[in-house]
Each structure stands twice: as C-alpha cells, then as structure tokens.
Amino acid sequence: MTIPMEYWQASADFDRFILDVRDIAGLQTTNEAYTMVEAVLQTFRRRLDVPEALLFANVLPPVLRAIFVADWDLEEPQMPFAGRFAMTREVQSLRPDHNLSPDTAIADVAAALRRNVDETTLDRVLARLPAGATDFWRA
C-alpha cells in the first residue's frame, strides 16, 4: 500500500493551517500561532472523555491530531463547557508569559480549522459530542 496522502503532505498541510491561524488572529509569528492552537485544542480536549476526544481527533489532519493528544493527562478531571469568555481565559493561561492569544482565539482557530478540514465531517462529529462542542468550533 502507498503512503496515504494525508501523511505524505502532513507538513505542508500544517504549514498552511498555522499560517491561516497567524493571519486570522493578526499574530506576528507562527510560534505565537502554535501556542494559541495548542491552548485551544487543550481547552476543548478537557471537555471530552477519551472516546469523544478520539472521535474528534480523527477529523483532524495528522499534525493537529498529534498536538491534540500530546501530553494528555488522563487523570485530569473532565470539565463542562463554559461561556466563550471563560474558555478564552483558559486558552490564554497556557504559558502566559509567552501566550499572545487574542480574545478571539477560539473563533480564530475555529475559522482556520474549518478552512483546512472537511466541514461536513467536522460538523457531523461535533453533533455527536457533548452540548457545547458545536458552539466551541463556531468561527
């Protein structure tokens, strides 16, 4: 079997995604965008159990999938979805001395994600997740 295209082009696809995030959020660097993406993904992951998180991860391109599951503390208690303001503060709390995520961080990452995945599949999976998941990924 040949290497699946999603793995063959994983770096190029991630480069396109991270540049989208940087530009949508008005950040200066892809390093700043990476911290924001990591924080948004962790914030979302905290609200899912393991089967739900794996269902969501399967929608993500390979590099984002890896970031989503990296360093996951399975003992961390699952959190409920909260208002956008509270979850944005959670995003901004990751590495606060180096995190320049704007107040629009979740919507910015959602917009970039929607540009870089099959939206129909994403929406179908989000509908299977807890209440609040679809609103979280609304751009």
The 8 nearest C-alpha neighbors of each residue, nearest first, counted from 0:
[[1, 2, 3, 4, 7, 6, 5, 8],
 [0, 2, 3, 4, 7, 6, 5, 8],
 [1, 3, 4, 7, 0, 6, 5, 8],
 [4, 2, 5, 6, 1, 7, 0, 8],
 [3, 5, 7, 6, 8, 2, 9, 1],
 [6, 4, 3, 8, 7, 9, 60, 61],
 [7, 5, 9, 4, 8, 3, 61, 2],
 [6, 8, 4, 5, 9, 3, 2, 10],
 [9, 7, 11, 6, 5, 10, 4, 12],
 [10, 8, 6, 12, 11, 5, 7, 13],
 [11, 9, 13, 12, 8, 14, 62, 7],
 [12, 10, 14, 8, 13, 9, 15, 16],
 [13, 11, 9, 15, 10, 14, 8, 16],
 [12, 14, 16, 10, 15, 11, 17, 9],
 [15, 13, 11, 17, 12, 16, 10, 18],
 [14, 16, 12, 18, 13, 17, 19, 11],
 [17, 15, 13, 19, 18, 14, 111, 12],
 [18, 16, 20, 14, 19, 15, 13, 21],
 [17, 19, 21, 15, 20, 16, 22, 14],
 [20, 18, 16, 22, 17, 21, 111, 23],
 [21, 19, 17, 23, 18, 22, 111, 108],
 [22, 20, 26, 18, 32, 24, 19, 23],
 [21, 23, 25, 19, 24, 20, 18, 26],
 [24, 22, 20, 25, 21, 107, 19, 111],
 [25, 23, 21, 26, 22, 107, 20, 104],
 [26, 24, 22, 23, 21, 27, 20, 101],
 [25, 27, 21, 24, 28, 22, 31, 32],
 [26, 28, 25, 21, 31, 29, 22, 32],
 [29, 27, 30, 31, 26, 32, 21, 18],
 [28, 30, 32, 31, 21, 33, 17, 18],
 [31, 29, 33, 28, 32, 34, 27, 35],
 [32, 30, 29, 28, 34, 33, 99, 35],
 [31, 33, 29, 35, 21, 30, 34, 20],
 [32, 34, 30, 36, 35, 31, 29, 37],
 [35, 33, 37, 31, 36, 32, 38, 98],
 [34, 36, 32, 38, 33, 37, 100, 39],
 [37, 35, 33, 39, 38, 34, 40, 32],
 [36, 38, 34, 40, 35, 39, 33, 41],
 [37, 39, 90, 41, 35, 36, 40, 93],
 [40, 38, 42, 36, 41, 90, 37, 105],
 [39, 41, 43, 37, 42, 38, 67, 44],
 [42, 40, 44, 38, 43, 39, 37, 45],
 [41, 43, 39, 40, 45, 44, 38, 90],
 [42, 44, 40, 41, 45, 46, 39, 47],
 [43, 45, 41, 46, 47, 42, 40, 52],
 [46, 44, 77, 42, 43, 47, 78, 41],
 [45, 47, 78, 44, 77, 79, 43, 80],
 [48, 46, 44, 52, 51, 45, 77, 49],
 [47, 49, 51, 50, 52, 77, 46, 45],
 [48, 50, 52, 51, 53, 47, 73, 54],
 [51, 49, 53, 52, 48, 54, 47, 55],
 [52, 50, 54, 48, 49, 53, 47, 128],
 [51, 53, 49, 55, 54, 50, 47, 56],
 [54, 52, 56, 50, 55, 51, 49, 57],
 [53, 55, 51, 52, 57, 56, 50, 124],
 [54, 56, 52, 53, 57, 58, 51, 124],
 [57, 55, 53, 64, 59, 58, 54, 52],
 [56, 58, 55, 59, 54, 53, 64, 60],
 [59, 57, 56, 55, 121, 60, 120, 54],
 [60, 58, 64, 56, 57, 63, 61, 116],
 [59, 61, 63, 62, 64, 58, 5, 9],
 [62, 60, 64, 63, 9, 65, 59, 6],
 [63, 61, 65, 64, 60, 66, 13, 9],
 [62, 64, 66, 65, 60, 61, 59, 67],
 [65, 63, 61, 67, 59, 56, 62, 66],
 [64, 66, 62, 63, 67, 68, 69, 61],
 [65, 67, 63, 69, 64, 68, 62, 37],
 [68, 66, 64, 65, 40, 69, 63, 41],
 [67, 69, 65, 66, 71, 64, 70, 56],
 [70, 68, 66, 71, 67, 65, 64, 72],
 [71, 69, 72, 68, 66, 67, 73, 41],
 [72, 70, 69, 68, 73, 67, 41, 75],
 [71, 73, 74, 75, 70, 76, 69, 68],
 [74, 72, 75, 71, 76, 49, 48, 70],
 [73, 75, 72, 76, 71, 77, 45, 48],
 [74, 76, 73, 72, 77, 45, 71, 78],
 [77, 75, 74, 78, 45, 73, 46, 72],
 [78, 76, 46, 45, 47, 75, 48, 79],
 [77, 79, 46, 45, 76, 80, 47, 81],
 [80, 78, 46, 81, 77, 45, 47, 131],
 [79, 81, 131, 46, 78, 82, 132, 130],
 [82, 80, 79, 86, 85, 83, 131, 84],
 [81, 83, 84, 85, 86, 80, 87, 135],
 [82, 84, 86, 85, 87, 81, 135, 105],
 [83, 85, 87, 82, 86, 88, 102, 81],
 [86, 84, 88, 87, 82, 83, 81, 89],
 [85, 87, 89, 83, 88, 84, 90, 81],
 [86, 88, 90, 84, 89, 85, 83, 91],
 [89, 87, 91, 85, 90, 86, 92, 84],
 [88, 90, 86, 92, 87, 91, 85, 42],
 [91, 89, 38, 87, 88, 92, 39, 93],
 [90, 92, 88, 89, 93, 100, 87, 98],
 [91, 93, 95, 89, 90, 94, 88, 98],
 [94, 92, 95, 91, 38, 90, 98, 89],
 [93, 95, 96, 97, 98, 92, 91, 34],
 [96, 94, 98, 92, 97, 93, 91, 99],
 [95, 97, 94, 98, 99, 93, 92, 91],
 [98, 96, 95, 94, 99, 31, 34, 93],
 [97, 99, 95, 100, 94, 96, 91, 34],
 [98, 100, 101, 97, 31, 91, 35, 26],
 [99, 101, 35, 104, 98, 91, 102, 90],
 [102, 100, 103, 104, 99, 24, 91, 87],
 [101, 103, 104, 87, 100, 84, 105, 88],
 [102, 104, 101, 106, 105, 107, 24, 87],
 [105, 103, 107, 101, 102, 106, 100, 108],
 [106, 104, 108, 107, 103, 109, 39, 87],
 [105, 107, 138, 109, 103, 108, 104, 110],
 [108, 106, 104, 110, 109, 105, 24, 103],
 [107, 109, 111, 105, 110, 106, 20, 112],
 [110, 108, 106, 112, 136, 138, 107, 111],
 [109, 111, 138, 107, 113, 108, 112, 106],
 [112, 110, 114, 108, 113, 109, 20, 19],
 [113, 111, 109, 115, 114, 110, 108, 116],
 [112, 114, 110, 115, 111, 116, 118, 109],
 [115, 113, 111, 112, 116, 110, 16, 118],
 [114, 116, 112, 113, 16, 111, 117, 12],
 [117, 115, 113, 118, 114, 112, 59, 121],
 [116, 118, 120, 119, 121, 115, 113, 58],
 [119, 117, 121, 120, 113, 116, 122, 114],
 [120, 118, 122, 121, 117, 123, 124, 116],
 [119, 121, 123, 118, 122, 117, 124, 58],
 [120, 122, 118, 124, 119, 123, 125, 58],
 [123, 121, 125, 119, 124, 120, 118, 126],
 [122, 124, 120, 126, 121, 125, 119, 127],
 [125, 123, 127, 121, 126, 122, 120, 55],
 [124, 126, 122, 128, 127, 133, 123, 132],
 [125, 127, 123, 124, 128, 122, 133, 132],
 [128, 126, 124, 125, 129, 123, 51, 130],
 [127, 129, 125, 126, 132, 51, 130, 124],
 [130, 128, 132, 131, 127, 47, 126, 125],
 [131, 129, 132, 128, 133, 80, 126, 134],
 [130, 132, 134, 133, 80, 135, 129, 81],
 [133, 131, 135, 134, 130, 125, 129, 128],
 [132, 134, 125, 135, 136, 131, 137, 126],
 [133, 135, 137, 131, 136, 132, 130, 138],
 [134, 136, 132, 133, 137, 131, 105, 83],
 [137, 135, 109, 134, 133, 138, 132, 106],
 [136, 138, 134, 135, 109, 106, 133, 110],
 [137, 106, 110, 109, 136, 107, 105, 108]]
